């Protein structure tokens, strides 16, 4: 085919352009080449017009030169970028595929098509005439907005607590107990207000960032049940002796029966010391007749004579007791014998000579606490009894007190009791005599063996000074099992002269419980106060009390009256305090109780506030009846029924 000159010129020009284009493409850097390969067509792209010419008119409708392209862009960078790619478009599509050529040429000058910026981090791409500029969202950086900014690395992102970086952003968070305010600041959450029932039944206290559930002392918070559970303090060694757990607390007990009481720290035990010293001085040449509560004689003697001898006895006697045996003399129960006793405060002689029996009472009162010289003498066929050398009885007898056995005249003599059961007496007499004897002579002889025995046994000796009132030595008690009559009112009157600030005065006991008690204590477990107290208790609950100093060597009167739910305490005429106790069960006066005076038996220490034995002098009257310790069902031998060593100014 023969080409015209114009066609040959165009073919040559295209060849030159292709060579130039090929040369320009080979001069692209790898990055530029890669960028070109990665670009995509941008939808809805519109060419901007320039003042110097129109790209479509100059370079699309016909092939333009670089200079012509320069007129369109008016700068070298874009022209240098555009023209090699422009030639490539012509080489690829030419005018035969004009639509594709137009698209190819249109996409060349826009540096943002296809978009070189990171699509997540970029707000927009700006064409910069051969370059591009990616405008980044906040939180992104880099040439193409491809790098996430770690806002938390600077000032913790201005977060109060925790800063958490995320792709293109960050967020602040607060620790437990706080809530986020204005994206950065943390405000305390008041869980006690915002969370209903946060602590259940416990007390809720809000704190910065958290809250706590509070329980009273002695309780611990249970996170599962949201309740306050009692702490069993007794699981740890908090008490020296016995520990009893109570709701919210605990109590320590010391065994008062071992002469111990609670210390000031409320956990240790200390020995009970007397607050006053009793005059415990004894007379070694005296004989105490009431040493044996069983009623058996304190002295037994047997006299033997080769010749018939008349009976004589002489001694000094001191007693406050109204009843009891002084001595027995004679053979056995069915032979001849005499018993000298006190009955209703006067001397009484019971005698039995063979088939003849007789009871005679005469003379003045001898139970006045004074020493009286008493003598009994056989004079012929008469017995003469004298008080302070004055004859008060002369009784005719027919027989001998001595019994003849194998040529020996024998006589048995017992002091402070009889050698047989008391029901063998002619007239019923309580044989127990709280009395003192000295300067005795039996059959005109002073028995030295008795003196020696007494000298080595203090319990057989009398106190040098005594008062007319029962004595409790700080160990032992008296027990009564009889009824006190009235089933509606209990009235107890105590006359006391304490020698200790702690001890049980009076108690009603049923099995292992102590439903009612009156006691001395130097501690009030209810008010937790240390002072000298009279306490009235139902079991271990104090229902009445009086803070009063009784350990002053004086005699004091304590009156307690119980009627239904009412309990009244008076000390020396002054009303005590009636304690306010809820749901207190009234004392059942119709029930059967054992009455204990001066102490309690081996019951649980928690049965009542005080368990110590009483030390001091005391008389007890219940519902108008004076309790005679000689009539008790049981009494410790060291408890004196009618004589007490004087204390204080009475010594």
Secondary structure as GFF3:
##gff-version 3
##sequence-region A 1 651
A	DSSP	alpha_helix	5	26	.	.	.	ID=ss1
A	DSSP	alpha_helix	30	38	.	.	.	ID=ss2
A	DSSP	alpha_helix	55	55	.	.	.	ID=ss3
A	DSSP	pi_helix	56	60	.	.	.	ID=ss4
A	DSSP	alpha_helix	66	73	.	.	.	ID=ss5
A	DSSP	alpha_helix	76	93	.	.	.	ID=ss6
A	DSSP	three_ten_helix	95	97	.	.	.	ID=ss7
A	DSSP	alpha_helix	98	108	.	.	.	ID=ss8
A	DSSP	beta_strand	122	127	.	.	.	ID=ss9
A	DSSP	beta_strand	132	136	.	.	.	ID=ss10
A	DSSP	beta_strand	140	141	.	.	.	ID=ss11
A	DSSP	beta_strand	147	148	.	.	.	ID=ss12
A	DSSP	three_ten_helix	151	153	.	.	.	ID=ss13
A	DSSP	three_ten_helix	155	158	.	.	.	ID=ss14
A	DSSP	beta_strand	162	166	.	.	.	ID=ss15
A	DSSP	beta_strand	169	173	.	.	.	ID=ss16
A	DSSP	beta_strand	178	181	.	.	.	ID=ss17
A	DSSP	beta_strand	185	188	.	.	.	ID=ss18
A	DSSP	alpha_helix	191	194	.	.	.	ID=ss19
A	DSSP	beta_strand	203	207	.	.	.	ID=ss20
A	DSSP	beta_strand	210	214	.	.	.	ID=ss21
A	DSSP	beta_strand	219	222	.	.	.	ID=ss22
A	DSSP	beta_strand	227	230	.	.	.	ID=ss23
A	DSSP	three_ten_helix	233	235	.	.	.	ID=ss24
A	DSSP	beta_strand	242	246	.	.	.	ID=ss25
A	DSSP	beta_strand	249	253	.	.	.	ID=ss26
A	DSSP	three_ten_helix	256	258	.	.	.	ID=ss27
A	DSSP	beta_strand	260	262	.	.	.	ID=ss28
A	DSSP	beta_strand	269	271	.	.	.	ID=ss29
A	DSSP	beta_strand	282	283	.	.	.	ID=ss30
A	DSSP	beta_strand	286	288	.	.	.	ID=ss31
A	DSSP	beta_strand	299	305	.	.	.	ID=ss32
A	DSSP	beta_strand	312	319	.	.	.	ID=ss33
A	DSSP	beta_strand	323	330	.	.	.	ID=ss34
A	DSSP	beta_strand	337	343	.	.	.	ID=ss35
A	DSSP	beta_strand	346	353	.	.	.	ID=ss36
A	DSSP	beta_strand	356	362	.	.	.	ID=ss37
A	DSSP	beta_strand	372	379	.	.	.	ID=ss38
A	DSSP	beta_strand	382	387	.	.	.	ID=ss39
A	DSSP	beta_strand	390	396	.	.	.	ID=ss40
A	DSSP	beta_strand	403	405	.	.	.	ID=ss41
A	DSSP	beta_strand	408	415	.	.	.	ID=ss42
A	DSSP	three_ten_helix	422	424	.	.	.	ID=ss43
A	DSSP	beta_strand	435	442	.	.	.	ID=ss44
A	DSSP	alpha_helix	448	455	.	.	.	ID=ss45
A	DSSP	three_ten_helix	458	460	.	.	.	ID=ss46
A	DSSP	beta_strand	462	463	.	.	.	ID=ss47
A	DSSP	beta_strand	470	473	.	.	.	ID=ss48
A	DSSP	beta_strand	478	480	.	.	.	ID=ss49
A	DSSP	beta_strand	489	498	.	.	.	ID=ss50
A	DSSP	beta_strand	503	510	.	.	.	ID=ss51
A	DSSP	beta_strand	513	524	.	.	.	ID=ss52
A	DSSP	beta_strand	529	538	.	.	.	ID=ss53
A	DSSP	beta_strand	541	547	.	.	.	ID=ss54
A	DSSP	beta_strand	556	563	.	.	.	ID=ss55
A	DSSP	beta_strand	566	571	.	.	.	ID=ss56
A	DSSP	beta_strand	574	575	.	.	.	ID=ss57
A	DSSP	beta_strand	577	578	.	.	.	ID=ss58
A	DSSP	beta_strand	594	597	.	.	.	ID=ss59
A	DSSP	three_ten_helix	605	607	.	.	.	ID=ss60
A	DSSP	beta_strand	615	622	.	.	.	ID=ss61
A	DSSP	beta_strand	625	626	.	.	.	ID=ss62
A	DSSP	three_ten_helix	629	631	.	.	.	ID=ss63
A	DSSP	beta_strand	634	635	.	.	.	ID=ss64
A	DSSP	three_ten_helix	648	650	.	.	.	ID=ss65
###
